[in-house]
């Protein structure tokens, strides 16, 4: 979100918030995002949808494989 602010004079005024972008944030300890020192870029810990469906490998009779 971005909010225009004015601190001129004795009053502090904040304008209406405006959405900058939408992202699917990965929940984890700490902050999910950070900003560069110049305020021009964000780095976000986001979930990226996979194009490969999840797979499952089932190994049957695995004790016999140990004896080889």
Backbone as JSON Lines, residues from 0, in Angstrom:
{"i":0,"aa":"X","n":[0.84,-1.16,0.0],"ca":[0.0,0.0,0.0],"c":[0.9,1.23,0.0]}
{"i":1,"aa":"X","n":[0.37,2.28,-0.57],"ca":[1.06,3.56,-0.6],"c":[0.09,4.62,-0.09]}
{"i":2,"aa":"X","n":[0.6,5.52,0.72],"ca":[-0.24,6.59,1.27],"c":[0.51,7.9,1.1]}
{"i":3,"aa":"X","n":[-0.11,8.87,0.41],"ca":[0.53,10.17,0.33],"c":[0.45,10.88,1.68]}
{"i":4,"aa":"X","n":[1.54,11.5,2.1],"ca":[1.57,12.19,3.38],"c":[2.06,13.62,3.18]}
{"i":5,"aa":"X","n":[1.62,14.47,4.08],"ca":[2.07,15.86,4.08],"c":[2.43,16.23,5.5]}
{"i":6,"aa":"X","n":[3.64,16.7,5.69],"ca":[4.09,17.09,7.01],"c":[4.44,18.57,7.07]}
{"i":7,"aa":"X","n":[3.95,19.32,6.09],"ca":[4.26,20.74,6.1],"c":[3.37,21.46,7.1]}
{"i":8,"aa":"X","n":[3.95,22.38,7.8],"ca":[3.19,23.11,8.81],"c":[3.08,22.29,10.08]}
{"i":9,"aa":"X","n":[2.19,22.68,10.98],"ca":[2.08,22.01,12.28],"c":[1.28,20.71,12.23]}
{"i":10,"aa":"X","n":[0.63,20.42,11.1],"ca":[-0.22,19.22,11.02],"c":[0.4,18.15,10.13]}
{"i":11,"aa":"X","n":[0.16,16.91,10.52],"ca":[0.52,15.76,9.7],"c":[-0.76,15.28,9.05]}
{"i":12,"aa":"X","n":[-0.77,15.13,7.73],"ca":[-1.95,14.65,7.04],"c":[-1.59,13.45,6.18]}
{"i":13,"aa":"X","n":[-2.44,12.43,6.26],"ca":[-2.26,11.23,5.44],"c":[-3.44,11.13,4.49]}
{"i":14,"aa":"X","n":[-3.15,10.82,3.21],"ca":[-4.19,10.68,2.21],"c":[-4.77,9.28,2.2]}
{"i":15,"aa":"X","n":[-5.51,8.99,1.16],"ca":[-6.15,7.68,1.01],"c":[-5.11,6.64,0.6]}
{"i":16,"aa":"X","n":[-5.15,5.45,1.21],"ca":[-4.22,4.39,0.82],"c":[-4.54,3.88,-0.58]}
{"i":17,"aa":"X","n":[-3.49,3.47,-1.29],"ca":[-3.64,2.94,-2.65],"c":[-2.84,1.65,-2.76]}
{"i":18,"aa":"X","n":[-3.45,0.62,-3.3],"ca":[-2.77,-0.68,-3.45],"c":[-1.72,-0.57,-4.55]}
{"i":19,"aa":"X","n":[-0.5,-1.03,-4.25],"ca":[0.58,-1.01,-5.23],"c":[0.57,-2.28,-6.09]}
{"i":20,"aa":"X","n":[0.39,-3.43,-5.46],"ca":[0.38,-4.71,-6.16],"c":[-0.21,-5.77,-5.24]}
{"i":21,"aa":"X","n":[-0.56,-6.91,-5.81],"ca":[-1.09,-8.04,-5.05],"c":[-0.11,-9.2,-5.21]}
{"i":22,"aa":"X","n":[0.18,-9.88,-4.1],"ca":[1.08,-11.03,-4.16],"c":[0.63,-12.06,-3.14]}
{"i":23,"aa":"X","n":[0.88,-13.34,-3.46],"ca":[0.58,-14.45,-2.56],"c":[1.79,-14.64,-1.67]}
{"i":24,"aa":"X","n":[1.74,-14.07,-0.47],"ca":[2.9,-14.06,0.43],"c":[3.05,-15.41,1.12]}
{"i":25,"aa":"X","n":[4.29,-15.9,1.17],"ca":[4.63,-17.12,1.88],"c":[4.76,-16.79,3.37]}
{"i":26,"aa":"X","n":[3.91,-17.38,4.19],"ca":[3.98,-17.1,5.63],"c":[5.17,-17.81,6.25]}
{"i":27,"aa":"X","n":[5.99,-17.05,6.94],"ca":[7.18,-17.59,7.59],"c":[7.57,-16.64,8.71]}
{"i":28,"aa":"X","n":[8.43,-17.1,9.62],"ca":[8.89,-16.19,10.67],"c":[9.63,-15.0,10.06]}
{"i":29,"aa":"X","n":[9.46,-13.85,10.64],"ca":[10.12,-12.65,10.13],"c":[9.25,-11.96,9.1]}
{"i":30,"aa":"X","n":[9.84,-11.04,8.42],"ca":[9.11,-10.26,7.43],"c":[9.02,-11.02,6.11]}
{"i":31,"aa":"X","n":[7.87,-10.92,5.43],"ca":[7.68,-11.59,4.16],"c":[8.2,-10.76,3.0]}
{"i":32,"aa":"X","n":[8.6,-9.5,3.27],"ca":[9.11,-8.66,2.19],"c":[10.11,-7.65,2.73]}
{"i":33,"aa":"X","n":[10.85,-7.04,1.84],"ca":[11.78,-5.97,2.18],"c":[11.86,-5.03,0.99]}
{"i":34,"aa":"X","n":[12.45,-3.88,1.21],"ca":[12.55,-2.87,0.17],"c":[14.01,-2.46,0.03]}
{"i":35,"aa":"X","n":[14.41,-2.1,-1.19],"ca":[15.77,-1.61,-1.4],"c":[15.94,-0.26,-0.71]}
{"i":36,"aa":"X","n":[17.17,0.1,-0.44],"ca":[17.45,1.35,0.28],"c":[16.9,2.58,-0.44]}
{"i":37,"aa":"X","n":[16.86,2.55,-1.77],"ca":[16.34,3.71,-2.51],"c":[14.82,3.7,-2.64]}
{"i":38,"aa":"X","n":[14.16,2.64,-2.15],"ca":[12.7,2.56,-2.17],"c":[12.11,2.28,-3.54]}
{"i":39,"aa":"X","n":[12.92,1.85,-4.5],"ca":[12.44,1.64,-5.86],"c":[12.02,0.2,-6.16]}
{"i":40,"aa":"X","n":[12.44,-0.76,-5.31],"ca":[12.15,-2.17,-5.57],"c":[11.79,-2.89,-4.29]}
{"i":41,"aa":"X","n":[11.01,-3.94,-4.43],"ca":[10.65,-4.82,-3.33],"c":[11.2,-6.21,-3.61]}
{"i":42,"aa":"X","n":[11.53,-6.92,-2.54],"ca":[11.81,-8.35,-2.64],"c":[10.78,-9.03,-1.75]}
{"i":43,"aa":"X","n":[10.1,-10.03,-2.31],"ca":[8.96,-10.65,-1.63],"c":[9.15,-12.16,-1.59]}
{"i":44,"aa":"X","n":[8.93,-12.76,-0.42],"ca":[8.92,-14.21,-0.27],"c":[7.52,-14.67,-0.64]}
{"i":45,"aa":"X","n":[7.33,-15.0,-1.93],"ca":[6.0,-15.32,-2.44],"c":[5.93,-16.75,-2.95]}
{"i":46,"aa":"X","n":[4.72,-17.28,-2.97],"ca":[4.48,-18.6,-3.52],"c":[4.32,-18.47,-5.03]}
{"i":47,"aa":"X","n":[5.06,-19.26,-5.77],"ca":[4.95,-19.27,-7.23],"c":[4.26,-20.58,-7.62]}
{"i":48,"aa":"X","n":[3.13,-20.48,-8.31],"ca":[2.42,-21.71,-8.68],"c":[3.29,-22.59,-9.58]}
{"i":49,"aa":"X","n":[3.29,-23.87,-9.29],"ca":[4.08,-24.82,-10.08],"c":[3.3,-25.24,-11.31]}
{"i":50,"aa":"X","n":[3.99,-25.38,-12.43],"ca":[3.35,-25.88,-13.64],"c":[3.4,-27.4,-13.7]}
{"i":51,"aa":"X","n":[4.18,-27.99,-12.81],"ca":[4.31,-29.45,-12.77],"c":[3.43,-29.96,-11.63]}
{"i":52,"aa":"X","n":[2.51,-30.86,-11.93],"ca":[1.66,-31.38,-10.85],"c":[2.49,-32.15,-9.83]}
{"i":53,"aa":"X","n":[2.09,-32.11,-8.57],"ca":[2.84,-32.86,-7.55],"c":[2.8,-34.35,-7.87]}
{"i":54,"aa":"X","n":[3.88,-35.04,-7.55],"ca":[3.95,-36.48,-7.83],"c":[4.23,-37.24,-6.53]}
{"i":55,"aa":"X","n":[3.97,-38.5,-6.59],"ca":[4.19,-39.39,-5.46],"c":[4.91,-40.63,-5.98]}
{"i":56,"aa":"X","n":[6.01,-41.0,-5.31],"ca":[6.74,-42.21,-5.68],"c":[6.49,-43.24,-4.58]}
{"i":57,"aa":"X","n":[5.95,-44.37,-4.97],"ca":[5.65,-45.44,-4.03],"c":[6.6,-46.61,-4.31]}
{"i":58,"aa":"X","n":[7.41,-46.98,-3.33],"ca":[8.35,-48.09,-3.48],"c":[7.79,-49.26,-2.68]}
{"i":59,"aa":"X","n":[7.47,-50.33,-3.38],"ca":[6.97,-51.52,-2.71],"c":[8.11,-52.53,-2.54]}
{"i":60,"aa":"X","n":[7.99,-53.34,-1.53],"ca":[8.98,-54.38,-1.23],"c":[10.39,-53.79,-1.07]}
{"i":61,"aa":"X","n":[10.47,-52.64,-0.39],"ca":[11.76,-51.96,-0.25],"c":[12.79,-52.74,0.57]}
{"i":62,"aa":"X","n":[12.39,-53.62,1.54],"ca":[13.42,-54.41,2.24],"c":[14.22,-55.3,1.3]}
{"i":63,"aa":"X","n":[13.6,-55.8,0.23],"ca":[14.32,-56.64,-0.73],"c":[15.38,-55.81,-1.46]}
{"i":64,"aa":"X","n":[15.14,-54.55,-1.67],"ca":[16.12,-53.69,-2.32],"c":[17.35,-53.48,-1.45]}
{"i":65,"aa":"X","n":[17.18,-53.55,-0.12],"ca":[18.31,-53.37,0.79],"c":[19.26,-54.56,0.75]}
{"i":66,"aa":"X","n":[18.75,-55.73,0.44],"ca":[19.58,-56.95,0.43],"c":[20.47,-57.04,-0.79]}
{"i":67,"aa":"X","n":[20.24,-56.22,-1.8],"ca":[21.03,-56.3,-3.04],"c":[22.42,-55.82,-2.85]}
